[in-house]
């Protein structure tokens, strides 16, 4: 009994530390700012015709998957703010943009934390668990499927970058959407997971805009980026 208690106590302490860590990381927004059931619709039931249609769509995309798509999907697997250097160019990097790096890391952490909380509300099963014909690119994700965290984080970053680099708005929004779409091609998410992620991202970003600290840090990051951004088009 004593041995069993000794095993359980560290687990409980570790769980508590993780919970406290997630709360401590909230900088501009937190999960408490959102009513996920009002913001997002309930995903379709697993045995519904809608889910069957989504799986058929995913199987078609899987059959058409190219080596180029697979390479891009793998590069997007570990999300960082500077994944957007793929569309903005090599000047957009953390070494040359330390202020921007610090700011966007906070944005990314908040977006991930909020999305993780929303996943717990809906607890949707991943598509490759429902249908083993789906063969995901990269490791099979273990978290819930709805909404897509990649879609959420990519669009929060894209919307933030659009504020910082207004001339590049269409470019970064397009990449943000592509990262979400790639999660469907990758076999990791239903299309409806990605769509929900974009809705959540918009809500997160709008809430961030109401935060004075976000506005202040965004202004500093924007100033840094505009000073470094090439005046002439560069190769991506």
VOGU-3710 file (C-alpha; in Angstrom, 3 decimals, decimal comma):
1> xxxxxxxxxx> 0,000/0,000/0,000  2,860/2,335/0,908  4,650/1,503/-2,333  1,514/2,212/-4,361  1,048/5,546/-2,590  4,643/6,497/-3,323  4,005/5,869/-6,999  0,760/7,834/-7,102  1,948/10,931/-5,232  4,650/11,928/-7,778
11> xxxxxxxxxx> 2,103/11,490/-10,578  -0,384/13,781/-8,815  2,327/16,358/-8,152  3,443/16,244/-11,786  -0,140/16,740/-12,973  -0,567/19,707/-10,647  2,687/21,257/-11,869  1,586/20,904/-15,494  -1,706/22,620/-14,713  0,038/25,448/-12,889
21> xxxxxxxxxx> 2,544/25,763/-15,722  -0,237/26,133/-18,328  -1,856/28,862/-16,234  1,440/30,653/-15,687  2,118/30,683/-19,429  -1,045/32,658/-20,188  0,206/36,053/-21,318  -2,355/37,777/-23,519  -5,365/35,429/-23,310  -6,391/32,321/-21,391
31> xxxxxxxxxx> -8,942/29,571/-21,849  -11,183/31,301/-19,288  -11,791/34,055/-21,856  -13,803/31,730/-24,101  -17,035/29,758/-24,059  -16,025/27,001/-26,442  -19,477/25,434/-26,700  -20,940/28,745/-27,866  -18,030/29,628/-30,118  -17,714/26,266/-31,899
41> xxxxxxxxxx> -20,394/23,896/-33,135  -20,443/20,324/-31,873  -18,523/18,156/-34,365  -20,512/15,505/-36,252  -21,101/12,157/-34,582  -18,490/9,540/-35,486  -21,062/7,311/-37,210  -22,692/10,154/-39,136  -22,824/10,600/-42,911  -20,856/13,855/-42,504
51> xxxxxxxxxx> -17,924/11,989/-40,989  -18,090/9,333/-43,696  -17,924/12,087/-46,332  -14,979/13,710/-44,590  -13,091/10,408/-44,503  -13,765/9,797/-48,192  -12,435/13,280/-48,948  -9,323/12,554/-46,904  -8,749/9,231/-48,650  -8,858/10,985/-52,031
61> xxxxxxxxxx> -6,328/13,569/-50,828  -4,150/10,776/-49,460  -4,166/9,003/-52,818  -3,025/12,225/-54,516  -0,388/13,132/-51,910  2,884/14,235/-53,531  6,463/14,087/-52,274  6,467/17,890/-52,201  3,404/17,931/-49,955  4,899/15,310/-47,655
71> xxxxxxxxxx> 8,116/17,310/-47,292  6,170/20,485/-46,513  3,897/18,709/-44,042  6,892/17,323/-42,166  8,445/20,789/-42,004  5,214/22,081/-40,461  4,976/19,292/-37,911  6,787/21,187/-35,151  5,146/24,591/-35,244  7,304/27,662/-34,715
81> xxxxxxxxxx> 6,555/31,284/-35,644  9,391/31,241/-38,144  7,762/28,581/-40,286  6,486/31,686/-42,056  9,963/32,273/-43,456  8,776/29,848/-46,142  6,595/32,625/-47,527  8,291/35,763/-46,154  11,873/34,854/-46,936  15,060/34,043/-45,038
91> xxxxxxxxxx> 15,250/37,519/-43,455  12,406/36,404/-41,187  14,446/34,467/-38,616  14,825/34,504/-34,807  18,510/35,461/-34,826  17,875/38,749/-36,637  14,507/39,396/-34,964  14,910/38,705/-31,220  12,092/41,034/-30,137  9,731/39,463/-32,652
101> xxxxxxxxxx> 10,810/35,972/-31,596  10,001/36,635/-27,955  6,644/38,190/-28,774  5,514/35,488/-31,204  6,555/32,723/-28,818  4,099/34,172/-26,279  1,380/34,391/-28,935  2,019/30,797/-29,980  2,037/29,511/-26,390  -1,262/31,230/-25,597
111> xxxxxxxxxx> -2,909/29,947/-28,771  -1,766/26,392/-28,060  -2,975/26,561/-24,454  -6,430/27,853/-25,411  -6,793/25,261/-28,165  -5,758/22,455/-25,816  -8,535/23,481/-23,437  -11,063/23,516/-26,259  -10,035/19,988/-27,300  -10,922/18,749/-23,817
121> xxxxxxxxxx> -14,454/20,099/-24,236  -15,176/18,186/-27,456  -12,796/15,205/-27,116  -13,172/14,133/-30,743  -11,409/10,987/-31,950  -8,744/11,358/-34,618  -9,749/10,256/-38,142  -7,014/7,612/-38,479  -8,358/5,918/-35,339  -11,819/5,687/-36,900
131> xxxxxxxxxx> -10,597/4,428/-40,286  -7,286/2,580/-40,547  -7,145/3,201/-44,279  -5,849/6,633/-43,374  -2,062/6,622/-43,133  -0,890/9,855/-41,490  2,274/11,674/-42,447  4,566/11,832/-39,383  3,680/10,367/-35,993  0,058/9,774/-35,123
141> xxxxxxxxxx> -1,073/12,621/-32,882  -2,432/11,483/-29,517  -4,437/14,574/-28,576  -8,092/15,076/-29,440  -8,902/16,052/-32,992  -11,286/19,022/-32,673  -10,348/21,767/-33,221  -7,022/21,418/-35,021  -4,226/22,985/-32,993  -2,064/23,473/-36,078
151> xxxxxxxxxx> -4,897/25,298/-37,838  -5,549/27,429/-34,764  -1,933/28,338/-34,105  -1,091/28,939/-37,758  -3,976/31,372/-38,201  -3,318/33,219/-34,929  0,265/33,698/-36,085  -0,838/34,667/-39,583  -3,302/37,267/-38,283  -0,646/38,677/-35,965
161> xxxxxxxxxx> 1,927/38,854/-38,762  -0,629/40,532/-40,992  -0,816/43,335/-38,409  2,953/43,590/-38,261  3,551/43,370/-42,024  0,478/44,830/-43,731  2,035/44,587/-47,198  2,433/40,830/-46,649  -1,083/40,250/-45,309  -2,315/38,070/-48,165
171> xxxxxxxxxx> 0,929/36,095/-48,185  0,900/35,154/-44,497  -2,852/34,483/-44,405  -2,465/32,150/-47,380  0,318/30,230/-45,642  -1,684/30,081/-42,427  -4,564/28,489/-44,304  -2,215/26,111/-46,135  -0,786/24,807/-42,870  -4,317/23,976/-41,759
181> xxxxxxxxxx> -5,226/22,356/-45,078  -2,057/20,280/-44,903  -3,310/18,658/-41,700  -6,146/17,131/-43,722  -3,774/16,013/-46,485  -1,536/14,576/-43,761  -4,371/12,407/-42,462  -4,138/13,969/-39,003  -7,385/15,976/-38,961  -10,893/16,082/-40,359
191> xxxxxxxxxx> -11,649/19,122/-42,559  -14,127/20,264/-39,892  -11,300/20,246/-37,307  -9,372/22,684/-39,467  -12,401/24,904/-40,045  -13,066/25,040/-36,294  -9,421/25,928/-35,701  -9,783/28,990/-37,915  -12,882/30,132/-36,045  -11,074/29,716/-32,734
201> xxxxxxxxxx> -7,994/31,507/-34,086  -10,047/34,548/-35,074  -11,605/34,669/-31,594  -8,196/34,328/-29,915  -6,659/37,071/-32,042  -9,555/39,451/-31,468  -9,257/38,870/-27,735  -5,508/39,460/-27,866  -6,063/42,776/-29,610  -7,970/43,955/-26,530
211> xxxxxxxxxx> -4,907/43,372/-24,339  -2,693/46,475/-23,869  0,427/44,341/-23,348  -0,230/42,554/-26,638  -0,630/45,884/-28,422  2,595/47,242/-26,921  4,661/44,173/-27,781  3,124/43,938/-31,241  4,171/47,543/-31,931  7,782/46,812/-30,952
221> xxxxxxxxxx> 7,876/43,628/-33,041  6,362/45,465/-35,996  9,013/48,176/-35,760  11,771/45,552/-35,689  10,334/43,616/-38,654  9,757/46,661/-40,823  13,364/47,725/-40,210  14,648/44,304/-41,330  12,182/43,544/-44,115  13,899/43,804/-47,527
231> xxxxxx> 12,687/46,684/-49,636  12,957/44,607/-52,780  11,323/41,205/-53,407  13,472/38,309/-52,211  13,560/34,636/-53,048  11,476/32,600/-50,587
//
